[in-house]
């Protein structure tokens, strides 16, 4: 089953994402943002980068790209859809995930490794992880502070929609951007649309310093195999 990796003007993690998908045996194709059909694709990734140069605010213009109508259609049909970093920002701007990503509290672009705790393992993206497993993944963003009103935050907690949280591990890490609830990644109520700020595609080979991101892609591969 093919996986679409959407490319916006300014995307810079599209090739990394395709590589990570292909390493686990999935057929991944780059799809330009003006494409009007995603027929034949079993999952969609919105990669990291700076779509439209983050003009206005991150993800604000990408949500109007023609392909987003198809992304929305597949999401509504239950297909796996994932946004990484800028892709997470696009998903919130498009209303496919609640909340928003605001400027980091330090007002600086932050690029470093962080630690995440896995909060759910029953999703098509997380089944190869253990409950409460701590992952080491890189971040690279200036607008990664997750924000939502109190009602939305309560609903996320109640519905178990928080998938990853920033944590301190062995005296390192912690919340790098001021995200409410230490939120690093969330899923929609149905469980098929995931957004996260850290970059799992940059942690799939030991030469990169960590293989903790690989579970995202192996989990998806197994989930798609059951649908094929």
C-alpha positions in Angstrom: 0.0 0.0 0.0 1.5 3.4 -1.0 2.1 6.3 1.4 1.9 9.9 0.2 4.5 12.4 1.5 3.1 15.8 0.7 5.6 18.4 -0.4 4.8 22.1 0.1 7.0 25.0 -1.0 9.5 25.1 1.8 9.2 21.5 3.0 12.7 20.2 3.9 12.0 16.9 5.6 10.1 15.2 2.8 13.1 13.1 1.6 13.9 12.1 5.2 10.3 11.0 5.7 10.2 9.0 2.5 13.5 7.3 3.4 12.2 6.3 6.9 9.1 4.9 5.3 11.0 2.9 2.7 13.4 1.5 5.3 10.4 -0.5 6.8 9.3 -1.7 3.4 6.6 0.8 2.6 6.3 2.3 -0.9 6.4 6.1 -0.4 5.9 8.8 -3.0 6.4 12.5 -2.9 3.2 14.3 -3.8 3.3 18.0 -4.8 0.8 20.2 -2.9 -1.2 21.1 -5.9 -2.3 17.5 -6.5 -6.0 17.1 -6.5 -6.3 13.4 -5.9 -4.7 11.0 -3.4 -6.5 8.0 -4.9 -4.5 4.8 -4.3 -2.7 5.9 -1.2 -3.2 4.2 2.1 -1.7 6.8 4.4 -0.5 10.4 4.2 2.5 12.2 5.9 2.8 16.0 6.1 6.6 16.4 6.7 8.5 19.1 8.5 10.0 22.2 7.1 8.7 25.7 6.5 5.7 25.6 4.2 5.4 28.9 2.4 8.3 30.2 4.5 6.0 30.2 7.6 4.5 33.4 6.1 1.8 34.8 8.4 2.3 31.9 10.8 3.5 28.3 10.5 1.0 26.2 8.4 -1.4 29.1 7.8 -1.1 29.1 4.1 -0.4 25.4 3.5 -3.9 24.5 4.7 -5.3 26.1 1.6 -3.3 23.9 -0.8 -5.5 21.8 -3.1 -4.1 18.5 -1.8 -5.5 19.3 1.7 -9.0 18.6 0.6 -7.9 15.1 -0.2 -6.0 14.8 3.1 -9.2 15.8 4.9 -11.2 13.2 2.9 -8.8 10.4 3.7 -8.7 11.4 7.4 -12.5 11.4 7.5 -12.5 7.9 6.0 -10.2 6.6 8.7 -6.9 6.5 6.8 -3.7 7.1 8.8 -2.6 10.7 8.5 0.5 12.1 10.3 2.0 15.5 10.5 5.6 16.0 11.8 6.6 19.5 13.1 5.4 21.8 10.4 3.0 19.0 9.4 1.6 19.1 12.9 1.1 22.9 12.5 -0.7 22.4 9.2 -3.0 19.8 10.8 -4.0 22.2 13.5 -4.5 25.1 11.1 -6.6 22.9 8.9 -8.8 21.9 11.9 -7.9 18.2 11.6 -6.4 18.4 15.1 -7.5 20.7 18.0 -5.3 23.5 19.5 -2.5 25.5 18.0 1.3 25.7 17.9 2.6 29.0 19.2 6.1 30.6 19.5 8.4 28.8 21.9 8.5 30.5 25.3 12.2 31.3 24.8 11.3 33.1 21.5 14.2 31.2 19.8 14.4 28.5 17.2 15.3 25.4 19.2 17.2 22.5 17.7 18.3 19.8 20.1 17.4 16.3 21.4 14.5 15.9 23.8 12.9 13.0 25.6 9.3 11.9 25.2 7.1 9.5 27.1 4.8 7.2 25.0 1.2 7.6 26.4 -0.6 5.3 24.1 0.4 2.1 22.2 -3.0 1.2 20.7 -2.6 3.5 17.6 -1.5 2.6 14.0 1.6 4.8 14.7 2.6 3.5 18.2 1.9 -0.3 18.5 5.6 -1.1 18.4 6.3 1.0 21.5 5.8 0.0 25.1 3.5 2.0 27.4 5.5 4.8 29.2 8.6 4.0 27.0 10.9 7.0 26.9 12.1 8.0 23.5 15.1 10.3 22.5 14.2 12.3 19.4 15.4 15.6 17.9 13.3 18.8 17.7 13.9 21.7 15.3 11.2 24.5 15.6 10.5 28.0 16.6 6.7 27.6 17.0 6.3 24.3 18.8 4.5 25.4 22.0 1.2 23.5 22.1 -1.7 25.6 23.3 -5.4 24.9 23.7 -8.1 26.3 26.0 -8.9 24.6 29.3 -12.0 22.8 27.8 -10.0 21.4 24.9 -7.2 20.3 27.2 -9.6 18.5 29.5 -11.2 16.8 26.5 -7.7 15.7 25.3 -7.0 14.2 28.7 -10.4 12.5 29.0 -10.3 11.0 25.6 -6.6 9.9 25.9 -5.7 12.0 22.8 -2.3 12.9 24.2 0.2 10.5 22.6 3.6 11.9 23.6 4.7 14.1 26.4 8.0 15.8 27.0 9.8 14.4 30.1 13.0 14.8 32.0 15.1 11.6 31.7 18.4 11.0 33.6 18.6 14.7 34.4 18.1 15.9 30.9 15.3 16.9 28.7 12.1 18.4 30.0 9.6 20.7 28.2 11.7 22.6 25.6 9.1 25.1 24.4 6.4 25.7 27.1 3.8 23.3 25.7 0.8 23.1 27.9 0.6 19.7 29.7 4.1 18.9 28.3 2.3 17.9 25.1 4.6 16.8 22.3 2.0 15.0 20.2 -1.7 14.4 20.0 -4.2 12.4 18.0 -7.8 13.0 16.9 -10.7 11.3 18.7 -10.9 8.6 16.1 -7.1 7.8 16.5 -6.1 8.0 12.9 -4.7 11.5 12.7 -1.5 12.2 14.6 0.6 15.3 15.0 3.9 15.6 16.8 6.6 18.3 17.0 9.7 16.0 17.4 11.2 14.4 14.3 11.0 10.6 14.3 12.2 10.4 10.7 15.6 11.9 11.9 16.0 9.0 14.4 15.8 5.8 12.5 19.4 4.8 12.1 22.1 4.5 14.8 24.4 6.7 12.8 21.9 9.5 13.4 22.3 9.1 17.2 19.0 7.3 17.9 16.7 4.7 16.5 13.8 5.6 18.8 11.8 7.1 15.9 11.7 3.8 13.9 8.7 2.5 15.9 6.5 5.1 14.3 7.2 3.7 10.8 7.3 0.0 11.8 4.0 0.4 13.6 2.4 2.0 10.5 3.8 -0.7 8.3 2.0 -3.4 10.4 -1.2 -1.4 10.5 -1.3 -1.0 6.7 -0.5 -4.7 6.2 -3.7 -5.5 8.0 -5.7 -3.3 5.7 -4.1 -4.5 2.4 
